[in-house]
């Protein structure tokens, strides 16, 4: 990093704390410093400060308005780190001086740190941001992933191709973690008959810090250096080793940096090996195994995120035994007892199941929506065979989204004006958000029009870049949405491409869909985006068939596919589309959060009554897709749901959008938009969610310790 003038010496510090990414004044420090460079670096201030010209800094120091913005952002960062007067300090004094360790395989904080794949990571990132805002003493633990998740390109015939790029460390907001004796933290983890070393990196996110593990060290064997290279990469053997490193290595790392968590939160089962290291630590202090297990259970909470089998890692016992060979320590005599905690047969024979291990070693367990809680109790009833299903100890904490991260500046400005400048402090109060209905239709429509315009400008510029820098073909440019009508009703469908999400459902009756899209005077267009997992060929085939539909003249250029879906693309889509479409196979969508992000921006949700929408739909804040059919007949259900989508579009959605007054304002449509914002902001925000975790799961776990 080039040296900065003394007057601006804290600019780098501001850039290296991702708190700026959800704080408008801090973001504007960099945006206004050099807007072309801000865009060129994809909103990455660390990289930006490496490239900024000295003359630009000199001009900034001569600009009193910019200096005031900079000074204010630095002062606010200091106040944030001081953590005085926070909600947690006022409401949860028993958490003072303690910490909650939040283990997750992925974290999505900002696109400049690509260590996330999708919804699980976005949820984890939003959880950390809200914990910072509320003053909850959370500490994140995950992987660094030098190659991150893949970049997506689509070939001429529509096949997804994965491109991995090694992260440029100097462009990322990371720093070496430091041990209690002031040295860079390197954690040793026994893996099989060898020891693997992991460097530890720290990421600052306001009051919350993340500790990220990285095996890419010269001291490790070449194959071990690759263990943390990619998110969700490799075979089953790679996966089990990664999960040992995350769980065992994560616990050891916290100890090395001087953090003794009061509560451990396992975000999905990937980190469940943390309980092994924690039990071992207690047994080495003289605890009996059963007492150690009970103490670990008392202080562990677990969130499961999906009923889909792929989300519940299971391994052959001999594979786990092979790679845990050096990890037992004093626990060697209890190896069979520990294996019994993970024993589960889902129909393919007994396996070491990571979710089962987490379920049996946590005192509080939750699904991520009310419906998912019901599904999870039935799904895992076998873990509590003597307990009636309705009394299985799995609750629900419905997911939420971080409002400051996902709400557009245009909608936020309207809420500042009509709800008051402090509305964000109270946004989880449903009554406080009722004032949304007072926003004048004309102002709300102007904001929505602007957001759609930003989306299409982004699409054009992205296509231009691919044409000039990558030699994209004409058909590729057309497929990216450059023919879209800026005034047409635009539907967004963006999520991971996999079978249960039914990405092709809307094409069930291609002729009827074409008539809807090309209706004279009332056109409709659909934007698709999303990645298939590299090993999911079924998902890739879904994507390929949709890409071919994009190029079908029958649809008149009114379908597009946006490549390389990530946090940056997601912001434009959830804010700029007019309707957010979601049509999973019920009840396989545990929660879903993209629809929440859209709804808070005035992009109403149109979805199957699954996940969060089962409790979020009120009748006037979006549309419920209900196709009457036998749910056991998938073909019949698919057809019925597709017909329900077409009918909603023809009879409700399209008429409401195009019913305008003399000034071109769609008043009927805007009532739905207002109800979308009013009902979703308070009920489906991470503020409400994190408070539920604190009160219902973290605080109870602070109770009376077990006697050893």
LOLUM-731663 format. One record per residue (C-alpha): y, z, x; chain. Coordinates in steps of 0.1 Angstrom, whole numbers, plus 2048, in hexadecimal, padded with zeros to 3 digits. Example, Ala and Ser with C-alpha at 12.3 -4.5 7.8 and 13.67 -1.06 7.14 Angstrom:
REM LOLUM-731663
- 7D3,84E,87B,A
- 7F5,847,889,A
This chain:
REM LOLUM-731663
- 800,800,800,A
- 822,7F6,80F,A
- 839,813,814,A
- 851,81A,7F8,A
- 876,824,7FA,A
- 87B,84A,7FA,A
- 88D,847,7D9,A
- 86D,838,7CA,A
- 853,84B,7DE,A
- 840,857,7BE,A
- 83C,834,7B1,A
- 81A,831,7C1,A
- 80F,853,7B3,A
- 819,847,790,A
- 805,827,795,A
- 7E6,83A,7A0,A
- 7E5,850,782,A
- 7D7,83C,764,A
- 7EC,852,74D,A
- 806,836,750,A
- 7EF,81F,73D,A
- 7F3,831,71C,A
- 816,83E,721,A
- 830,823,717,A
- 84D,830,72D,A
- 837,831,74C,A
- 829,80F,744,A
- 84C,801,741,A
- 855,80E,764,A
- 83E,7F3,772,A
- 844,7D9,756,A
- 869,7D9,75C,A
- 867,7DB,782,A
- 859,7B8,784,A
- 84C,7A9,763,A
- 83E,789,772,A
- 82B,79D,78C,A
- 820,7B5,772,A
- 80F,799,75F,A
- 802,788,77E,A
- 7EF,7A8,788,A
- 7E1,7AD,765,A
- 7F5,7CD,760,A
- 7E8,7DE,77F,A
- 804,7F1,78F,A
- 7F0,7FA,7AE,A
- 7EB,7D6,7B7,A
- 80F,7CF,7AC,A
- 81E,7E7,7C5,A
- 80A,7D6,7E1,A
- 81B,7B5,7D8,A
- 83E,7BF,7CD,A
- 85B,7B2,7E2,A
- 872,7CA,7F3,A
- 890,7B8,7E3,A
- 881,7C0,7C1,A
- 87F,7E5,7CA,A
- 8A3,7E4,7D6,A
- 8AF,7D5,7B5,A
- 89C,7F0,7A2,A
- 8AD,80B,7B6,A
- 8CE,7FC,7AD,A
- 8C5,7FC,788,A
- 8CF,81D,778,A
- 8BB,817,758,A
- 89B,80F,76B,A
- 8A0,82D,782,A
- 8A4,843,763,A
- 884,835,755,A
- 872,83C,776,A
- 87F,85F,779,A
- 876,866,755,A
- 852,85A,75A,A
- 84D,86E,779,A
- 85B,88D,768,A
- 844,888,74A,A
- 826,883,761,A
- 82E,8A5,772,A
- 831,8B5,750,A
- 810,8A6,745,A
- 7FE,8B3,764,A
- 80D,8D6,75F,A
- 7F9,8D8,73E,A
- 810,8F1,72E,A
- 814,8F4,708,A
- 7F7,8DD,701,A
- 7E2,8DE,6E1,A
- 7C5,8EC,6F5,A
- 7DA,907,705,A
- 7E7,912,6E3,A
- 7C7,90E,6CE,A
- 7AB,914,6E7,A
- 7B5,92F,700,A
- 790,936,708,A
- 78F,914,71A,A
- 7AB,91F,732,A
- 79F,91D,756,A
- 77E,90C,74C,A
- 773,8E8,74B,A
- 75D,8D1,738,A
- 749,8B7,74C,A
- 746,897,739,A
- 72A,880,746,A
- 72A,85C,73D,A
- 71A,83C,74C,A
- 73B,829,746,A
- 760,830,741,A
- 779,817,734,A
- 79C,823,73E,A
- 7AD,803,748,A
- 7A2,7DF,750,A
- 7AC,7E4,775,A
- 78F,7FC,778,A
- 772,7E7,769,A
- 757,802,768,A
- 74F,7FD,743,A
- 73A,7E5,72E,A
- 744,7EC,70A,A
- 747,806,6EF,A
- 737,823,701,A
- 74F,820,71E,A
- 76E,81A,707,A
- 765,83A,6F3,A
- 761,84D,714,A
- 782,841,721,A
- 794,849,701,A
- 784,86C,700,A
- 791,873,723,A
- 7B4,867,71A,A
- 7B6,87C,6FB,A
- 7A9,89A,70E,A
- 7C6,896,726,A
- 7DF,893,709,A
- 7D1,8B3,6F8,A
- 7CD,8C6,719,A
- 7A7,8C9,716,A
- 79A,8D1,739,A
- 782,8B3,73B,A
- 773,8A5,75B,A
- 762,883,75A,A
- 743,87A,76E,A
- 737,857,772,A
- 730,83A,78A,A
- 749,825,79E,A
- 736,804,79B,A
- 745,7F0,7B7,A
- 73C,7D0,7A5,A
- 743,7DE,782,A
- 738,7CB,764,A
- 736,7A5,765,A
- 751,78C,75E,A
- 746,773,743,A
- 748,74D,745,A
- 73A,735,72C,A
- 72A,714,737,A
- 730,6F3,726,A
- 712,6F8,710,A
- 71C,71B,707,A
- 705,730,71D,A
- 714,751,72A,A
- 716,753,750,A
- 71C,774,762,A
- 733,777,780,A
- 735,797,794,A
- 752,79E,7AA,A
- 755,7BB,7C2,A
- 771,7D2,7B9,A
- 78E,7D2,7D1,A
- 791,7F7,7D8,A
- 7B5,7F5,7E3,A
- 7BF,7E6,7C1,A
- 7B0,803,7AD,A
- 7BF,824,7A3,A
- 7A5,838,7B6,A
- 7A4,850,7D3,A
- 789,862,7E6,A
- 77E,883,7D6,A
- 783,8A1,7ED,A
- 76B,8BE,7F1,A
- 775,8E2,7F1,A
- 777,8E1,817,A
- 78F,8C4,817,A
- 777,8A8,820,A
- 770,887,80E,A
- 754,88F,7F6,A
- 732,880,7FD,A
- 715,88C,7E7,A
- 6F0,88B,7F2,A
- 6D6,885,7D7,A
- 6B1,887,7DD,A
- 6A1,867,7CF,A
- 67B,864,7D4,A
- 673,86C,7F8,A
- 696,864,805,A
- 6BA,86F,801,A
- 6D5,859,7F4,A
- 6F9,860,7FC,A
- 715,85A,7E3,A
- 73A,857,7EA,A
- 74F,867,7CF,A
- 770,858,7C2,A
- 789,869,7AC,A
- 79D,859,791,A
- 7BC,86A,782,A
- 7C2,866,75D,A
- 7DE,87F,755,A
- 7CF,8A2,752,A
- 7AB,894,755,A
- 79A,889,775,A
- 77B,873,778,A
- 763,876,795,A
- 750,855,79B,A
- 731,852,7B0,A
- 72B,835,7C8,A
- 70C,82E,7DD,A
- 71B,811,7F1,A
- 71B,824,812,A
- 710,817,834,A
- 6F9,835,838,A
- 6E4,82A,81B,A
- 6C9,810,81C,A
- 6D4,7EE,80F,A
- 6C1,7F2,7EE,A
- 6CF,814,7E8,A
- 6F2,807,7EE,A
- 6EC,7F1,7D0,A
- 6E2,80C,7B8,A
- 705,812,7AB,A
- 711,7EF,7B1,A
- 710,7E3,78D,A
- 713,7F2,76A,A
- 6F1,7F0,757,A
- 6E2,7D9,772,A
- 6C0,7D7,780,A
- 69D,7DF,773,A
- 68E,7FF,765,A
- 689,80D,787,A
- 6AD,808,790,A
- 6B8,817,770,A
- 6A4,837,774,A
- 6B2,83B,797,A
- 6D5,836,78B,A
- 6D1,851,770,A
- 6C3,86A,78A,A
- 6E1,863,7A0,A
- 6F9,867,782,A
- 6EA,887,775,A
- 6DF,899,795,A
- 6FA,88A,7AA,A
- 715,892,790,A
- 70D,8B7,78F,A
- 70C,8B9,7B5,A
- 72D,8A7,7B7,A
- 73F,8BF,7A0,A
- 732,8DC,7B5,A
- 73E,8CB,7D5,A
- 762,8C6,7C8,A
- 764,8EA,7BC,A
- 760,8E5,796,A
- 749,8FC,783,A
- 747,8EE,75F,A
- 744,906,742,A
- 735,8EA,72C,A
- 723,8C9,734,A
- 728,8AC,71C,A
- 70E,891,71F,A
- 71C,871,710,A
- 6FB,85F,708,A
- 6DA,867,71A,A
- 6E1,855,73B,A
- 6ED,875,74B,A
- 6D2,88C,73E,A
- 6C3,893,761,A
- 6E2,8A9,765,A
- 6CE,8C5,754,A
- 6B3,8C3,76F,A
- 6CC,8CA,78B,A
- 6DC,8E6,777,A
- 6BB,8F7,76F,A
- 6B2,8F4,794,A
- 6D3,904,79F,A
- 6CD,922,788,A
- 6A8,926,793,A
- 6B3,926,7B7,A
- 6CA,943,7AE,A
- 6AC,957,7A1,A
- 6AB,94C,77C,A
- 68A,948,76A,A
- 684,924,75F,A
- 686,92B,73A,A
- 6A5,940,73D,A
- 6B5,924,753,A
- 6AC,90A,739,A
- 6BB,91F,71D,A
- 6DB,924,730,A
- 6DE,8FF,737,A
- 6D6,8F7,713,A
- 6F1,90F,707,A
- 70C,8FE,71C,A
- 702,8DA,716,A
- 70D,8C3,6FA,A
- 700,8A0,6F4,A
- 70E,882,6E2,A
- 6F6,865,6D8,A
- 707,844,6D0,A
- 6EE,82C,6C1,A
- 6CD,82A,6AD,A
- 6C4,80A,6C0,A
- 6A7,80F,6D7,A
- 6B9,7FF,6F5,A
- 6D1,81C,6F5,A
- 6B5,835,6FC,A
- 6A8,831,71F,A
- 683,839,722,A
- 66E,837,742,A
- 64A,839,74C,A
- 642,85C,758,A
- 635,851,77A,A
- 656,83F,780,A
- 66A,85E,779,A
- 652,873,78E,A
- 655,85B,7AB,A
- 67B,85D,7AD,A
- 67E,882,7A5,A
- 666,88B,7C1,A
- 681,89B,7D7,A
- 696,8AA,7BB,A
- 681,8C8,7B0,A
- 689,8E3,7C9,A
- 67F,904,7B9,A
- 675,8F1,799,A
- 656,8E2,7A7,A
- 63F,8FA,793,A
- 651,8F1,773,A
- 64E,8CB,777,A
- 637,8C7,759,A
- 64D,8DD,744,A
- 66C,8C8,74C,A
- 659,8A8,745,A
- 650,8B6,723,A
- 675,8B8,71A,A
- 677,892,71D,A
- 655,889,70E,A
- 659,872,6F0,A
- 644,857,6E0,A
- 658,83D,6CD,A
- 639,828,6C5,A
- 632,81A,6E8,A
- 621,838,6F6,A
- 62F,858,706,A
- 64D,851,71C,A
- 668,865,72F,A
- 684,861,716,A
- 6A7,869,721,A
- 6B4,86F,6FE,A
- 697,887,6F7,A
- 69F,89A,717,A
- 6C3,89D,70C,A
- 6BA,8A7,6E9,A
- 6A3,8C3,6F5,A
- 6BC,8D1,70E,A
- 6DC,8D1,6FA,A
- 6E9,8EC,6E2,A
- 6FF,8D4,6CF,A
- 6F7,8B0,6C7,A
- 70A,896,6B4,A
- 70A,873,6A7,A
- 72A,85F,6A6,A
- 72F,85A,680,A
- 723,86B,661,A
- 70A,850,65A,A
- 6FE,84F,67E,A
- 6F8,875,67C,A
- 6E1,870,65F,A
- 6CF,853,670,A
- 6CB,867,690,A
- 6BC,885,67E,A
- 6A2,86F,670,A
- 69C,85B,690,A
- 696,87A,6A6,A
- 686,891,68C,A
- 666,891,6A2,A
- 679,8A7,6BB,A
- 67B,8C2,6A0,A
- 65A,8BB,68D,A
- 65B,8DC,67A,A
- 67F,8D8,66E,A
- 688,8C6,64E,A
- 69B,8A6,656,A
- 6BB,8B2,646,A
- 6BB,8D0,65C,A
- 6B5,8BF,67D,A
- 6D1,8CC,694,A
- 6E4,8AC,699,A
- 707,8AB,68B,A
- 720,88F,68B,A
- 742,88B,69B,A
- 750,869,691,A
- 75E,855,6AD,A
- 783,84E,6B0,A
- 79B,839,6C5,A
- 7B8,844,6DB,A
- 7D7,83B,6C7,A
- 7F0,838,6E4,A
- 7D8,820,6F6,A
- 7CF,809,6DA,A
- 7EE,808,6C3,A
- 806,7EC,6CA,A
- 82A,7F3,6D3,A
- 835,7E0,6B4,A
- 822,7F6,69C,A
- 82A,815,6AF,A
- 84F,80D,6AD,A
- 84D,80B,687,A
- 83B,82D,685,A
- 855,83C,69C,A
- 870,830,684,A
- 860,83A,663,A
- 849,857,66C,A
- 861,866,686,A
- 861,865,6AC,A
- 847,882,6AE,A
- 82E,873,697,A
- 815,86D,6B4,A
- 812,893,6B8,A
- 806,896,695,A
- 7F4,876,68F,A
- 7D3,887,686,A
- 7E4,897,668,A
- 7DC,880,64A,A
- 7FA,88C,637,A
- 811,884,653,A
- 806,860,653,A
- 80C,85B,62E,A
- 82F,84F,637,A
- 821,82F,644,A
- 824,821,620,A
- 84A,824,623,A
- 84C,80A,63E,A
- 85E,7EB,62F,A
- 847,7CE,62A,A
- 85F,7B6,63B,A
- 85F,7CB,65B,A
- 83A,7D0,65C,A
- 833,7AB,656,A
- 84B,7A2,672,A
- 838,7B9,689,A
- 816,7AA,67F,A
- 824,787,684,A
- 82F,790,6A7,A
- 80D,79E,6B0,A
- 7FB,77F,6A4,A
- 814,76A,6B9,A
- 80D,77F,6D8,A
- 7E8,779,6D3,A
- 7EC,753,6D1,A
- 803,753,6EF,A
- 7E9,766,702,A
- 7CE,74D,6F7,A
- 7E3,730,703,A
- 7EC,73F,724,A
- 7C8,749,72B,A
- 7BD,725,723,A
- 7D8,717,739,A
- 7CC,72D,756,A
- 7A8,721,752,A
- 7B3,6FD,751,A
- 7C9,6FF,76F,A
- 7B4,717,785,A
- 791,711,77A,A
- 791,6ED,76F,A
- 786,6F5,74C,A
- 77C,6D7,737,A
- 78F,6CC,718,A
- 774,6D8,701,A
- 775,6FA,712,A
- 79B,6FC,70C,A
- 796,6F3,6E8,A
- 77B,70D,6E4,A
- 792,728,6F1,A
- 7A9,726,6D2,A
- 7C5,70F,6DD,A
- 7C4,6FC,6BC,A
- 7C9,71B,6A7,A
- 7E4,71C,68D,A
- 7FC,738,695,A
- 802,73F,670,A
- 7DE,73E,663,A
- 7C9,75C,659,A
- 7B7,766,679,A
- 796,77A,679,A
- 78A,78B,698,A
- 766,791,6A1,A
- 763,7A1,6C4,A
- 747,7B8,6D0,A
- 727,7B7,6E4,A
- 712,799,6DB,A
- 6F0,7A7,6D1,A
- 6D8,7A1,6B4,A
- 6DF,7BF,69D,A
- 705,7B7,69C,A
- 6FC,795,68C,A
- 718,781,69D,A
- 70D,761,68C,A
- 70C,76F,669,A
- 72C,75E,65E,A
- 71C,73C,664,A
- 6FF,741,64B,A
- 70E,727,634,A
- 721,711,64B,A
- 72F,6FA,630,A
- 73D,716,61C,A
- 74C,725,63B,A
- 75C,704,644,A
- 76C,701,622,A
- 77B,724,626,A
- 788,71D,649,A
- 797,6FB,640,A
- 7A6,703,61D,A
- 7C6,6EF,618,A
- 7E4,705,61C,A
- 7CF,725,622,A
- 7BC,720,643,A
- 7A7,73A,653,A
- 79D,73C,678,A
- 784,752,68A,A
- 786,75F,6AE,A
- 766,76A,6BF,A
- 764,77E,6DF,A
- 749,793,6F0,A
- 72F,795,70B,A
- 709,796,708,A
- 6F7,7AD,720,A
- 6EA,799,73E,A
- 6C6,7A1,734,A
- 6CB,799,70F,A
- 6C1,775,70A,A
- 6C1,779,6E4,A
- 6E6,783,6E6,A
- 6ED,766,6FE,A
- 6DD,74E,6E5,A
- 6F3,75C,6C9,A
- 712,756,6DF,A
- 707,733,6E8,A
- 702,729,6C4,A
- 724,736,6BA,A
- 734,724,6D7,A
- 724,704,6CA,A
- 732,70B,6A8,A
- 754,70E,6B8,A
- 752,6EA,6C2,A
- 745,6DD,6A1,A
- 75F,6C6,691,A
- 754,6D3,66F,A
- 768,6F3,675,A
- 788,6E0,67F,A
- 78F,6F4,69E,A
- 792,714,68A,A
- 778,728,69E,A
- 77D,733,6C2,A
- 76C,747,6DD,A
- 780,75C,6F6,A
- 76D,760,717,A
- 76A,780,72B,A
- 772,79A,711,A
- 780,7BA,721,A
- 79A,7D5,71A,A
- 7B6,7BD,720,A
- 7A9,7A2,708,A
- 7A0,7BD,6EF,A
- 7C4,7C9,6EC,A
- 7D0,7A7,6E1,A
- 7B3,7A1,6C9,A
- 7B4,7C3,6B6,A
- 7DA,7C1,6B4,A
- 7DF,79C,6AC,A
- 7C3,792,694,A
- 7C8,796,66F,A
- 7A5,7A2,665,A
- 78A,7B3,67A,A
- 767,7A7,670,A
- 748,7BD,676,A
- 726,7B5,668,A
- 70B,7C9,679,A
- 6E8,7CE,66B,A
- 6EB,7F0,65A,A
- 6E5,80C,665,A
- 6E4,800,68A,A
- 70A,803,690,A
- 70E,828,699,A
- 733,828,697,A
- 747,80A,6A5,A
- 76B,80F,6B1,A
- 779,7EC,6B4,A
- 780,7EC,68F,A
- 793,80D,692,A
- 7A9,7FE,6AE,A
- 7B1,7E0,697,A
- 7B7,7F5,678,A
- 7D2,80B,689,A
- 7E5,7EB,692,A
- 7E4,7DE,66E,A
- 7C6,7C8,672,A
- 7B0,7D2,655,A
- 78B,7D6,659,A
- 771,7C1,646,A
- 74F,7D0,64D,A
- 72D,7DA,642,A
- 72D,7FE,637,A
- 71E,80A,657,A
- 72A,821,673,A
- 74D,82E,66E,A
- 755,816,652,A
- 73C,828,63B,A
- 755,845,63B,A
- 775,832,643,A
- 776,818,626,A
- 78C,825,60A,A
- 78D,807,5F3,A
- 7B0,7FC,5FC,A
- 7B1,7FC,622,A
- 79A,7DF,62A,A
- 77A,7CF,61C,A
- 756,7DA,619,A
- 73B,7C0,61D,A
- 71F,7C8,604,A
- 705,7AD,600,A
- 6EB,7B8,5E5,A
- 6C9,7B2,5F4,A
- 6A9,7C4,5FE,A
- 6B2,7D5,61F,A
- 68E,7D1,62A,A
- 691,7AB,628,A
- 6A8,7A2,645,A
- 6AB,77E,63C,A
- 6B5,786,619,A
- 6CE,7A1,624,A
- 6DE,789,63D,A
- 6E3,76E,623,A
- 6F1,787,60A,A
- 709,796,623,A
- 715,774,62D,A
- 71B,76B,609,A
- 72E,78C,605,A
- 745,783,622,A
- 74D,760,614,A
- 754,76F,5F2,A
- 76B,789,600,A
- 77E,76F,614,A
- 781,757,5F6,A
- 78A,771,5DB,A
- 79C,78D,5ED,A
- 7A6,788,612,A
- 7B4,765,612,A
- 7C7,768,5F1,A
- 7D7,788,5FB,A
- 7E2,77B,61D,A
- 7F1,75B,60F,A
- 802,76A,5F0,A
- 826,76A,5FD,A
- 848,770,5ED,A
- 866,758,5F1,A
- 86C,766,614,A
- 848,761,61F,A
- 83E,786,61E,A
- 81A,78D,611,A
- 821,7AE,5FF,A
- 7FE,7B2,5F1,A
- 7EF,7AD,614,A
- 807,7C6,624,A
- 7FC,7E2,60C,A
- 7D9,7DE,61B,A
- 7E8,7DE,63E,A
- 7FB,7FE,637,A
- 7DC,810,629,A
- 7C9,805,647,A
- 7E1,815,65F,A
- 7E7,834,648,A
- 7C2,83C,644,A
- 7B3,833,666,A
- 7CD,842,67E,A
- 7C7,867,674,A
- 7A2,866,66C,A
- 796,850,688,A
- 7AA,85A,6A6,A
- 79D,86B,6C5,A
- 7B5,887,6BE,A
- 7A1,891,6A0,A
- 780,889,6B2,A
- 788,89E,6D2,A
- 794,8BB,6BD,A
- 772,8BA,6AB,A
- 75F,8BA,6CC,A
- 774,8D7,6D9,A
- 771,8ED,6B9,A
- 74E,8E3,6AF,A
- 73C,8DE,6D0,A
- 74F,8E9,6EF,A
- 75B,90B,6E4,A
- 73A,916,6D5,A
- 729,90D,6F6,A
- 740,927,707,A
- 72E,943,6F6,A
- 719,95F,704,A
- 706,955,723,A
- 6E1,958,725,A
- 6D3,975,739,A
- 6BF,969,757,A
